[in-house]
Amino acid sequence: MVCAWAVCPAGAVPKGYLVNADKVSYDHKTGIIEASGHVEAFYKNIRMQADRARANTQSGDFDLKGKVTLMLEEYSLTGDLVF
């Protein structure tokens, strides 16, 4: 499924994941979410921003690239690449 220029509708990605980007795709077979362009993602209590993101919903792993910011409560981490 590809959700372009908007947040994916409910049920498009697994519960607990919220992804907003210029382009978002989710592969139901592999559990991989890929997003690009002004990515803003929320998982549990973590807010993430990046140019590109890839999330494995089966393992909970995220790869974030380009102008990355991670925010957790009062803490913030920035960089070019986070995995």
N, CA, C and O atoms as a CHARMM CRD file, in Angstrom:
* protein
*
  332
    1    1 MET  N      0.84400  -1.16800   0.00000 PROA 1      0.00000
    2    1 MET  CA     0.00000   0.00000   0.00000 PROA 1      0.00000
    3    1 MET  C      0.89000   1.23200   0.00000 PROA 1      0.00000
    4    1 MET  O      1.89900   1.27100   0.70400 PROA 1      0.00000
    5    2 VAL  N      0.52800   2.22300  -0.77400 PROA 2      0.00000
    6    2 VAL  CA     1.25500   3.49000  -0.80400 PROA 2      0.00000
    7    2 VAL  C      0.30100   4.60200  -0.42500 PROA 2      0.00000
    8    2 VAL  O     -0.78700   4.71900  -0.98800 PROA 2      0.00000
    9    3 CYS  N      0.70900   5.41500   0.52900 PROA 3      0.00000
   10    3 CYS  CA    -0.08000   6.56900   0.94900 PROA 3      0.00000
   11    3 CYS  C      0.74800   7.79000   0.60100 PROA 3      0.00000
   12    3 CYS  O      1.80800   7.99700   1.19200 PROA 3      0.00000
   13    4 ALA  N      0.30300   8.58800  -0.32500 PROA 4      0.00000
   14    4 ALA  CA     1.09900   9.73400  -0.77000 PROA 4      0.00000
   15    4 ALA  C      0.52800  11.04600  -0.25300 PROA 4      0.00000
   16    4 ALA  O     -0.68700  11.24300  -0.24400 PROA 4      0.00000
   17    5 TRP  N      1.40800  11.93700   0.17600 PROA 5      0.00000
   18    5 TRP  CA     1.08900  13.28800   0.58800 PROA 5      0.00000
   19    5 TRP  C      0.16000  13.35600   1.79700 PROA 5      0.00000
   20    5 TRP  O     -0.53100  14.35800   1.98400 PROA 5      0.00000
   21    6 ALA  N      0.13300  12.33300   2.60000 PROA 6      0.00000
   22    6 ALA  CA    -0.76000  12.36800   3.75800 PROA 6      0.00000
   23    6 ALA  C     -0.38500  11.29300   4.75100 PROA 6      0.00000
   24    6 ALA  O      0.50800  10.48000   4.51200 PROA 6      0.00000
   25    7 VAL  N     -1.07500  11.30500   5.85200 PROA 7      0.00000
   26    7 VAL  CA    -0.92300  10.23900   6.83400 PROA 7      0.00000
   27    7 VAL  C     -1.64100   9.01700   6.29000 PROA 7      0.00000
   28    7 VAL  O     -2.73200   9.13800   5.73200 PROA 7      0.00000
   29    8 CYS  N     -1.05000   7.85000   6.44200 PROA 8      0.00000
   30    8 CYS  CA    -1.71900   6.63200   6.01200 PROA 8      0.00000
   31    8 CYS  C     -3.00700   6.45900   6.81200 PROA 8      0.00000
   32    8 CYS  O     -3.02700   6.74500   8.00900 PROA 8      0.00000
   33    9 PRO  N     -4.07900   5.99900   6.17400 PROA 9      0.00000
   34    9 PRO  CA    -5.33400   5.80600   6.89800 PROA 9      0.00000
   35    9 PRO  C     -5.22900   4.71400   7.94500 PROA 9      0.00000
   36    9 PRO  O     -4.34300   3.86100   7.88600 PROA 9      0.00000
   37   10 ALA  N     -6.13600   4.75000   8.89700 PROA 10     0.00000
   38   10 ALA  CA    -6.16300   3.72600   9.94900 PROA 10     0.00000
   39   10 ALA  C     -6.20800   2.35000   9.32000 PROA 10     0.00000
   40   10 ALA  O     -6.96400   2.11600   8.37700 PROA 10     0.00000
   41   11 GLY  N     -5.40200   1.44100   9.83600 PROA 11     0.00000
   42   11 GLY  CA    -5.35400   0.08700   9.31100 PROA 11     0.00000
   43   11 GLY  C     -4.33500  -0.10400   8.20000 PROA 11     0.00000
   44   11 GLY  O     -4.02900  -1.23700   7.83000 PROA 11     0.00000
   45   12 ALA  N     -3.79700   1.00800   7.65400 PROA 12     0.00000
   46   12 ALA  CA    -2.82100   0.89300   6.57300 PROA 12     0.00000
   47   12 ALA  C     -1.45600   0.45500   7.10000 PROA 12     0.00000
   48   12 ALA  O     -0.72700  -0.27100   6.42200 PROA 12     0.00000
   49   13 VAL  N     -1.12100   0.88800   8.28300 PROA 13     0.00000
   50   13 VAL  CA     0.10200   0.43500   8.95000 PROA 13     0.00000
   51   13 VAL  C     -0.31600  -0.15500  10.29700 PROA 13     0.00000
   52   13 VAL  O     -1.39700   0.15900  10.79600 PROA 13     0.00000
   53   14 PRO  N      0.51600  -0.99600  10.88600 PROA 14     0.00000
   54   14 PRO  CA     0.14000  -1.65300  12.14500 PROA 14     0.00000
   55   14 PRO  C     -0.17200  -0.66700  13.27500 PROA 14     0.00000
   56   14 PRO  O      0.35800   0.44400  13.32100 PROA 14     0.00000
   57   15 LYS  N     -1.02400  -1.09300  14.16000 PROA 15     0.00000
   58   15 LYS  CA    -1.39600  -0.29400  15.32300 PROA 15     0.00000
   59   15 LYS  C     -0.14100   0.07800  16.11500 PROA 15     0.00000
   60   15 LYS  O      0.76000  -0.74300  16.28600 PROA 15     0.00000
   61   16 GLY  N     -0.09400   1.30300  16.58800 PROA 16     0.00000
   62   16 GLY  CA     1.05000   1.76900  17.36000 PROA 16     0.00000
   63   16 GLY  C      2.02800   2.58200  16.53200 PROA 16     0.00000
   64   16 GLY  O      2.90600   3.24200  17.08700 PROA 16     0.00000
   65   17 TYR  N      1.89000   2.54600  15.21000 PROA 17     0.00000
   66   17 TYR  CA     2.75400   3.30800  14.31100 PROA 17     0.00000
   67   17 TYR  C      1.92800   4.41300  13.66800 PROA 17     0.00000
   68   17 TYR  O      0.82100   4.16400  13.19000 PROA 17     0.00000
   69   18 LEU  N      2.45600   5.62900  13.65400 PROA 18     0.00000
   70   18 LEU  CA     1.84000   6.73800  12.94400 PROA 18     0.00000
   71   18 LEU  C      2.93700   7.36200  12.10200 PROA 18     0.00000
   72   18 LEU  O      3.97000   7.77500  12.62900 PROA 18     0.00000
   73   19 VAL  N      2.71700   7.43100  10.79500 PROA 19     0.00000
   74   19 VAL  CA     3.73400   7.94400   9.88100 PROA 19     0.00000
   75   19 VAL  C      3.10600   8.99300   8.97900 PROA 19     0.00000
   76   19 VAL  O      2.08200   8.74400   8.34300 PROA 19     0.00000
   77   20 ASN  N      3.72400  10.17100   8.92700 PROA 20     0.00000
   78   20 ASN  CA     3.29400  11.24400   8.05000 PROA 20     0.00000
   79   20 ASN  C      4.50700  11.62000   7.19900 PROA 20     0.00000
   80   20 ASN  O      5.57800  11.90100   7.73700 PROA 20     0.00000
   81   21 ALA  N      4.34500  11.62600   5.87700 PROA 21     0.00000
   82   21 ALA  CA     5.44800  11.95300   4.97200 PROA 21     0.00000
   83   21 ALA  C      4.87700  12.25700   3.59500 PROA 21     0.00000
   84   21 ALA  O      3.69000  12.05300   3.34200 PROA 21     0.00000
   85   22 ASP  N      5.74100  12.74900   2.70600 PROA 22     0.00000
   86   22 ASP  CA     5.31100  12.97500   1.33200 PROA 22     0.00000
   87   22 ASP  C      4.93300  11.65400   0.66800 PROA 22     0.00000
   88   22 ASP  O      3.99700  11.60400  -0.13100 PROA 22     0.00000
   89   23 LYS  N      5.65900  10.58400   0.99700 PROA 23     0.00000
   90   23 LYS  CA     5.36500   9.26400   0.43300 PROA 23     0.00000
   91   23 LYS  C      5.58300   8.20900   1.51400 PROA 23     0.00000
   92   23 LYS  O      6.62700   8.18600   2.16600 PROA 23     0.00000
   93   24 VAL  N      4.60600   7.34900   1.69800 PROA 24     0.00000
   94   24 VAL  CA     4.68700   6.27400   2.68300 PROA 24     0.00000
   95   24 VAL  C      4.21100   4.98400   2.03600 PROA 24     0.00000
   96   24 VAL  O      3.17200   4.96000   1.37500 PROA 24     0.00000
   97   25 SER  N      4.97700   3.90700   2.22700 PROA 25     0.00000
   98   25 SER  CA     4.53000   2.59700   1.75000 PROA 25     0.00000
   99   25 SER  C      4.68200   1.57600   2.86700 PROA 25     0.00000
  100   25 SER  O      5.55700   1.69200   3.72500 PROA 25     0.00000
  101   26 TYR  N      3.81200   0.57600   2.83900 PROA 26     0.00000
  102   26 TYR  CA     3.84500  -0.49100   3.84100 PROA 26     0.00000
  103   26 TYR  C      3.64300  -1.81800   3.14600 PROA 26     0.00000
  104   26 TYR  O      2.66800  -2.00800   2.41900 PROA 26     0.00000
  105   27 ASP  N      4.57400  -2.74300   3.37300 PROA 27     0.00000
  106   27 ASP  CA     4.49200  -4.08700   2.82700 PROA 27     0.00000
  107   27 ASP  C      3.93200  -5.01300   3.90700 PROA 27     0.00000
  108   27 ASP  O      4.62000  -5.32400   4.88000 PROA 27     0.00000
  109   28 HSD  N      2.69700  -5.44800   3.73600 PROA 28     0.00000
  110   28 HSD  CA     2.04500  -6.30100   4.73200 PROA 28     0.00000
  111   28 HSD  C      2.76500  -7.63700   4.91600 PROA 28     0.00000
  112   28 HSD  O      2.73500  -8.21000   6.00500 PROA 28     0.00000
  113   29 LYS  N      3.40800  -8.13400   3.86800 PROA 29     0.00000
  114   29 LYS  CA     4.09400  -9.43000   3.95200 PROA 29     0.00000
  115   29 LYS  C      5.35800  -9.35800   4.79800 PROA 29     0.00000
  116   29 LYS  O      5.61100 -10.24200   5.61700 PROA 29     0.00000
  117   30 THR  N      6.15600  -8.30200   4.60300 PROA 30     0.00000
  118   30 THR  CA     7.43000  -8.18100   5.31800 PROA 30     0.00000
  119   30 THR  C      7.31400  -7.35600   6.59300 PROA 30     0.00000
  120   30 THR  O      8.17400  -7.45100   7.46900 PROA 30     0.00000
  121   31 GLY  N      6.25700  -6.54000   6.71000 PROA 31     0.00000
  122   31 GLY  CA     6.11400  -5.67200   7.86900 PROA 31     0.00000
  123   31 GLY  C      6.99500  -4.43800   7.81000 PROA 31     0.00000
  124   31 GLY  O      7.27200  -3.82200   8.83900 PROA 31     0.00000
  125   32 ILE  N      7.44300  -4.06800   6.59900 PROA 32     0.00000
  126   32 ILE  CA     8.34200  -2.92200   6.42900 PROA 32     0.00000
  127   32 ILE  C      7.55100  -1.67700   6.01900 PROA 32     0.00000
  128   32 ILE  O      6.76800  -1.70300   5.07000 PROA 32     0.00000
  129   33 ILE  N      7.77600  -0.59200   6.75700 PROA 33     0.00000
  130   33 ILE  CA     7.23800   0.72300   6.40200 PROA 33     0.00000
  131   33 ILE  C      8.40300   1.53500   5.84800 PROA 33     0.00000
  132   33 ILE  O      9.46400   1.59500   6.46900 PROA 33     0.00000
  133   34 GLU  N      8.21700   2.16000   4.68200 PROA 34     0.00000
  134   34 GLU  CA     9.21700   3.05600   4.12200 PROA 34     0.00000
  135   34 GLU  C      8.56700   4.40600   3.88000 PROA 34     0.00000
  136   34 GLU  O      7.45300   4.48200   3.36200 PROA 34     0.00000
  137   35 ALA  N      9.26200   5.46800   4.25400 PROA 35     0.00000
  138   35 ALA  CA     8.72900   6.81500   4.09900 PROA 35     0.00000
  139   35 ALA  C      9.83200   7.74200   3.62500 PROA 35     0.00000
  140   35 ALA  O     11.00200   7.57300   3.96700 PROA 35     0.00000
  141   36 SER  N      9.43100   8.73400   2.82300 PROA 36     0.00000
  142   36 SER  CA    10.41500   9.71700   2.35500 PROA 36     0.00000
  143   36 SER  C      9.74800  11.07500   2.20400 PROA 36     0.00000
  144   36 SER  O      8.55100  11.18200   1.93900 PROA 36     0.00000
  145   37 GLY  N     10.56100  12.10400   2.38100 PROA 37     0.00000
  146   37 GLY  CA    10.08700  13.46600   2.24000 PROA 37     0.00000
  147   37 GLY  C      9.35300  13.97900   3.46400 PROA 37     0.00000
  148   37 GLY  O      8.18900  13.64300   3.68500 PROA 37     0.00000
  149   38 HSD  N     10.02800  14.78800   4.25500 PROA 38     0.00000
  150   38 HSD  CA     9.41700  15.41100   5.44100 PROA 38     0.00000
  151   38 HSD  C      8.76700  14.37100   6.35700 PROA 38     0.00000
  152   38 HSD  O      7.60400  14.50500   6.73700 PROA 38     0.00000
  153   39 VAL  N      9.51800  13.35600   6.69800 PROA 39     0.00000
  154   39 VAL  CA     8.99500  12.25500   7.51100 PROA 39     0.00000
  155   39 VAL  C      8.83500  12.68600   8.96100 PROA 39     0.00000
  156   39 VAL  O      9.74300  13.26100   9.56200 PROA 39     0.00000
  157   40 GLU  N      7.67300  12.39800   9.50100 PROA 40     0.00000
  158   40 GLU  CA     7.42400  12.54400  10.92300 PROA 40     0.00000
  159   40 GLU  C      6.72900  11.25300  11.34900 PROA 40     0.00000
  160   40 GLU  O      5.65900  10.91500  10.84400 PROA 40     0.00000
  161   41 ALA  N      7.35500  10.53700  12.28600 PROA 41     0.00000
  162   41 ALA  CA     6.82200   9.25100  12.71800 PROA 41     0.00000
  163   41 ALA  C      6.73500   9.21300  14.23100 PROA 41     0.00000
  164   41 ALA  O      7.53600   9.82100  14.94100 PROA 41     0.00000
  165   42 PHE  N      5.74400   8.48500  14.70000 PROA 42     0.00000
  166   42 PHE  CA     5.53800   8.29800  16.12900 PROA 42     0.00000
  167   42 PHE  C      5.43900   6.80700  16.39600 PROA 42     0.00000
  168   42 PHE  O      4.71000   6.09000  15.71100 PROA 42     0.00000
  169   43 TYR  N      6.17300   6.34700  17.39200 PROA 43     0.00000
  170   43 TYR  CA     6.11600   4.95500  17.81400 PROA 43     0.00000
  171   43 TYR  C      6.26300   4.93000  19.32600 PROA 43     0.00000
  172   43 TYR  O      7.25700   5.40200  19.87900 PROA 43     0.00000
  173   44 LYS  N      5.26200   4.37400  19.97800 PROA 44     0.00000
  174   44 LYS  CA     5.20700   4.39900  21.44200 PROA 44     0.00000
  175   44 LYS  C      5.30000   5.85200  21.88600 PROA 44     0.00000
  176   44 LYS  O      4.46100   6.65100  21.46900 PROA 44     0.00000
  177   45 ASN  N      6.26100   6.23800  22.69700 PROA 45     0.00000
  178   45 ASN  CA     6.37200   7.63200  23.13100 PROA 45     0.00000
  179   45 ASN  C      7.56000   8.33500  22.47900 PROA 45     0.00000
  180   45 ASN  O      8.09400   9.29500  23.03400 PROA 45     0.00000
  181   46 ILE  N      7.97400   7.86300  21.30400 PROA 46     0.00000
  182   46 ILE  CA     9.11100   8.44400  20.58300 PROA 46     0.00000
  183   46 ILE  C      8.59800   9.17800  19.34600 PROA 46     0.00000
  184   46 ILE  O      7.81600   8.62700  18.57000 PROA 46     0.00000
  185   47 ARG  N      9.03200  10.39900  19.16900 PROA 47     0.00000
  186   47 ARG  CA     8.72200  11.18000  17.96800 PROA 47     0.00000
  187   47 ARG  C      9.99100  11.26100  17.13500 PROA 47     0.00000
  188   47 ARG  O     11.05800  11.57400  17.66200 PROA 47     0.00000
  189   48 MET  N      9.88800  10.98200  15.83900 PROA 48     0.00000
  190   48 MET  CA    11.04100  10.96500  14.94600 PROA 48     0.00000
  191   48 MET  C     10.78100  11.84900  13.73000 PROA 48     0.00000
  192   48 MET  O      9.67600  11.86200  13.18600 PROA 48     0.00000
  193   49 GLN  N     11.79800  12.58100  13.31200 PROA 49     0.00000
  194   49 GLN  CA    11.72800  13.36700  12.08600 PROA 49     0.00000
  195   49 GLN  C     12.97100  13.05500  11.26600 PROA 49     0.00000
  196   49 GLN  O     14.06400  12.90800  11.81300 PROA 49     0.00000
  197   50 ALA  N     12.79700  12.95400   9.94200 PROA 50     0.00000
  198   50 ALA  CA    13.92700  12.65500   9.06200 PROA 50     0.00000
  199   50 ALA  C     13.52100  12.90700   7.61400 PROA 50     0.00000
  200   50 ALA  O     12.34700  13.11700   7.30700 PROA 50     0.00000
  201   51 ASP  N     14.51600  12.88000   6.73300 PROA 51     0.00000
  202   51 ASP  CA    14.22500  12.95500   5.30000 PROA 51     0.00000
  203   51 ASP  C     13.69900  11.61400   4.79200 PROA 51     0.00000
  204   51 ASP  O     12.82100  11.56500   3.93100 PROA 51     0.00000
  205   52 ARG  N     14.25500  10.51400   5.34100 PROA 52     0.00000
  206   52 ARG  CA    13.84600   9.16100   4.93900 PROA 52     0.00000
  207   52 ARG  C     13.81300   8.26900   6.17100 PROA 52     0.00000
  208   52 ARG  O     14.60100   8.43900   7.10100 PROA 52     0.00000
  209   53 ALA  N     12.88700   7.31700   6.16100 PROA 53     0.00000
  210   53 ALA  CA    12.77900   6.38900   7.29000 PROA 53     0.00000
  211   53 ALA  C     12.36400   5.00700   6.78300 PROA 53     0.00000
  212   53 ALA  O     11.65200   4.87300   5.78800 PROA 53     0.00000
  213   54 ARG  N     12.82800   4.00000   7.49400 PROA 54     0.00000
  214   54 ARG  CA    12.44600   2.60900   7.22300 PROA 54     0.00000
  215   54 ARG  C     12.24000   1.95200   8.57800 PROA 54     0.00000
  216   54 ARG  O     13.11200   2.00700   9.44400 PROA 54     0.00000
  217   55 ALA  N     11.07700   1.32900   8.75500 PROA 55     0.00000
  218   55 ALA  CA    10.76200   0.68500  10.02500 PROA 55     0.00000
  219   55 ALA  C     10.38200  -0.76600   9.78700 PROA 55     0.00000
  220   55 ALA  O      9.61700  -1.07900   8.87400 PROA 55     0.00000
  221   56 ASN  N     10.92100  -1.64200  10.61300 PROA 56     0.00000
  222   56 ASN  CA    10.55100  -3.05200  10.59000 PROA 56     0.00000
  223   56 ASN  C      9.56000  -3.25600  11.73100 PROA 56     0.00000
  224   56 ASN  O      9.94400  -3.24000  12.90000 PROA 56     0.00000
  225   57 THR  N      8.28900  -3.44700  11.39200 PROA 57     0.00000
  226   57 THR  CA     7.26200  -3.55100  12.42600 PROA 57     0.00000
  227   57 THR  C      7.32700  -4.87800  13.17400 PROA 57     0.00000
  228   57 THR  O      6.73500  -5.01300  14.24500 PROA 57     0.00000
  229   58 GLN  N      8.03300  -5.84600  12.62800 PROA 58     0.00000
  230   58 GLN  CA     8.17000  -7.13000  13.31600 PROA 58     0.00000
  231   58 GLN  C      9.23600  -7.06900  14.40300 PROA 58     0.00000
  232   58 GLN  O      9.08000  -7.67700  15.46200 PROA 58     0.00000
  233   59 SER  N     10.32300  -6.33300  14.14500 PROA 59     0.00000
  234   59 SER  CA    11.40600  -6.23100  15.13300 PROA 59     0.00000
  235   59 SER  C     11.36400  -4.92500  15.92900 PROA 59     0.00000
  236   59 SER  O     11.95200  -4.83500  17.00700 PROA 59     0.00000
  237   60 GLY  N     10.66600  -3.90800  15.39700 PROA 60     0.00000
  238   60 GLY  CA    10.63800  -2.60000  16.05000 PROA 60     0.00000
  239   60 GLY  C     11.83000  -1.73300  15.70200 PROA 60     0.00000
  240   60 GLY  O     12.00300  -0.66100  16.28100 PROA 60     0.00000
  241   61 ASP  N     12.66700  -2.18200  14.75300 PROA 61     0.00000
  242   61 ASP  CA    13.85500  -1.42500  14.35200 PROA 61     0.00000
  243   61 ASP  C     13.49100  -0.30300  13.38200 PROA 61     0.00000
  244   61 ASP  O     12.62100  -0.46000  12.52500 PROA 61     0.00000
  245   62 PHE  N     14.17900   0.83800  13.53500 PROA 62     0.00000
  246   62 PHE  CA    14.01700   1.98300  12.63900 PROA 62     0.00000
  247   62 PHE  C     15.36600   2.36100  12.06200 PROA 62     0.00000
  248   62 PHE  O     16.37800   2.30700  12.76100 PROA 62     0.00000
  249   63 ASP  N     15.39500   2.74900  10.78000 PROA 63     0.00000
  250   63 ASP  CA    16.55200   3.37000  10.14300 PROA 63     0.00000
  251   63 ASP  C     16.09400   4.75000   9.69300 PROA 63     0.00000
  252   63 ASP  O     15.11400   4.87100   8.95800 PROA 63     0.00000
  253   64 LEU  N     16.79800   5.79200  10.13100 PROA 64     0.00000
  254   64 LEU  CA    16.43900   7.16600   9.80200 PROA 64     0.00000
  255   64 LEU  C     17.63700   7.83700   9.14600 PROA 64     0.00000
  256   64 LEU  O     18.76700   7.69700   9.61400 PROA 64     0.00000
  257   65 LYS  N     17.38600   8.57500   8.04700 PROA 65     0.00000
  258   65 LYS  CA    18.47600   9.22100   7.31700 PROA 65     0.00000
  259   65 LYS  C     18.10200  10.65100   6.96800 PROA 65     0.00000
  260   65 LYS  O     16.95300  10.94600   6.63800 PROA 65     0.00000
  261   66 GLY  N     19.09800  11.54100   7.04500 PROA 66     0.00000
  262   66 GLY  CA    18.94800  12.92500   6.61500 PROA 66     0.00000
  263   66 GLY  C     18.19600  13.80100   7.59700 PROA 66     0.00000
  264   66 GLY  O     16.98900  13.63200   7.77100 PROA 66     0.00000
  265   67 LYS  N     18.87300  14.72300   8.23300 PROA 67     0.00000
  266   67 LYS  CA    18.27200  15.67500   9.17800 PROA 67     0.00000
  267   67 LYS  C     17.40400  14.96500  10.21000 PROA 67     0.00000
  268   67 LYS  O     16.22300  15.27400  10.36700 PROA 67     0.00000
  269   68 VAL  N     18.00200  14.01900  10.90000 PROA 68     0.00000
  270   68 VAL  CA    17.28100  13.17200  11.85500 PROA 68     0.00000
  271   68 VAL  C     17.16200  13.86000  13.21800 PROA 68     0.00000
  272   68 VAL  O     18.12300  14.43300  13.72900 PROA 68     0.00000
  273   69 THR  N     15.97200  13.78700  13.78300 PROA 69     0.00000
  274   69 THR  CA    15.73500  14.23200  15.15300 PROA 69     0.00000
  275   69 THR  C     14.88600  13.17500  15.85000 PROA 69     0.00000
  276   69 THR  O     13.84000  12.77200  15.34300 PROA 69     0.00000
  277   70 LEU  N     15.34300  12.73500  17.00800 PROA 70     0.00000
  278   70 LEU  CA    14.58200  11.82400  17.86300 PROA 70     0.00000
  279   70 LEU  C     14.22300  12.58000  19.12600 PROA 70     0.00000
  280   70 LEU  O     15.07000  13.24600  19.72200 PROA 70     0.00000
  281   71 MET  N     12.96500  12.47700  19.53400 PROA 71     0.00000
  282   71 MET  CA    12.52800  13.16700  20.74800 PROA 71     0.00000
  283   71 MET  C     11.82100  12.17500  21.66000 PROA 71     0.00000
  284   71 MET  O     10.90500  11.46500  21.24500 PROA 71     0.00000
  285   72 LEU  N     12.26300  12.14200  22.90100 PROA 72     0.00000
  286   72 LEU  CA    11.67900  11.27700  23.91300 PROA 72     0.00000
  287   72 LEU  C     11.57600  12.08900  25.18700 PROA 72     0.00000
  288   72 LEU  O     12.58500  12.42600  25.80700 PROA 72     0.00000
  289   73 GLU  N     10.35800  12.39700  25.56800 PROA 73     0.00000
  290   73 GLU  CA    10.10200  13.24100  26.72900 PROA 73     0.00000
  291   73 GLU  C     10.90800  14.52700  26.60700 PROA 73     0.00000
  292   73 GLU  O     10.73000  15.25400  25.63000 PROA 73     0.00000
  293   74 GLU  N     11.77300  14.83500  27.54100 PROA 74     0.00000
  294   74 GLU  CA    12.52500  16.09100  27.47300 PROA 74     0.00000
  295   74 GLU  C     13.86300  15.94900  26.74600 PROA 74     0.00000
  296   74 GLU  O     14.62400  16.91400  26.67300 PROA 74     0.00000
  297   75 TYR  N     14.16100  14.77500  26.21200 PROA 75     0.00000
  298   75 TYR  CA    15.43700  14.52800  25.53400 PROA 75     0.00000
  299   75 TYR  C     15.27900  14.62500  24.02700 PROA 75     0.00000
  300   75 TYR  O     14.23400  14.28400  23.47200 PROA 75     0.00000
  301   76 SER  N     16.33800  15.09800  23.37000 PROA 76     0.00000
  302   76 SER  CA    16.33700  15.23300  21.91600 PROA 76     0.00000
  303   76 SER  C     17.70900  14.82600  21.37800 PROA 76     0.00000
  304   76 SER  O     18.73200  15.18400  21.96000 PROA 76     0.00000
  305   77 LEU  N     17.73700  14.08800  20.28100 PROA 77     0.00000
  306   77 LEU  CA    18.96800  13.64600  19.64000 PROA 77     0.00000
  307   77 LEU  C     18.87700  14.01600  18.17100 PROA 77     0.00000
  308   77 LEU  O     17.87100  13.72800  17.52200 PROA 77     0.00000
  309   78 THR  N     19.92400  14.65600  17.63200 PROA 78     0.00000
  310   78 THR  CA    19.92000  15.02400  16.21800 PROA 78     0.00000
  311   78 THR  C     21.16100  14.47600  15.53500 PROA 78     0.00000
  312   78 THR  O     22.18900  14.24600  16.17300 PROA 78     0.00000
  313   79 GLY  N     21.05200  14.26900  14.23100 PROA 79     0.00000
  314   79 GLY  CA    22.17100  13.77500  13.44000 PROA 79     0.00000
  315   79 GLY  C     21.75500  13.54300  12.00900 PROA 79     0.00000
  316   79 GLY  O     20.62700  13.84800  11.62200 PROA 79     0.00000
  317   80 ASP  N     22.67400  13.00000  11.21600 PROA 80     0.00000
  318   80 ASP  CA    22.38300  12.72100   9.81600 PROA 80     0.00000
  319   80 ASP  C     21.92500  11.28700   9.58900 PROA 80     0.00000
  320   80 ASP  O     21.26500  10.99800   8.59000 PROA 80     0.00000
  321   81 LEU  N     22.27000  10.38200  10.51000 PROA 81     0.00000
  322   81 LEU  CA    21.94600   8.97400  10.33300 PROA 81     0.00000
  323   81 LEU  C     21.73900   8.33500  11.69700 PROA 81     0.00000
  324   81 LEU  O     22.59100   8.44800  12.57800 PROA 81     0.00000
  325   82 VAL  N     20.61800   7.67000  11.87000 PROA 82     0.00000
  326   82 VAL  CA    20.32900   6.95400  13.10800 PROA 82     0.00000
  327   82 VAL  C     19.77500   5.59300  12.72600 PROA 82     0.00000
  328   82 VAL  O     18.86000   5.49600  11.90800 PROA 82     0.00000
  329   83 PHE  N     20.33700   4.52700  13.32400 PROA 83     0.00000
  330   83 PHE  CA    19.80700   3.17200  13.05700 PROA 83     0.00000
  331   83 PHE  C     19.96000   2.33800  14.28200 PROA 83     0.00000
  332   83 PHE  O     19.58100   1.16700  14.28200 PROA 83     0.00000
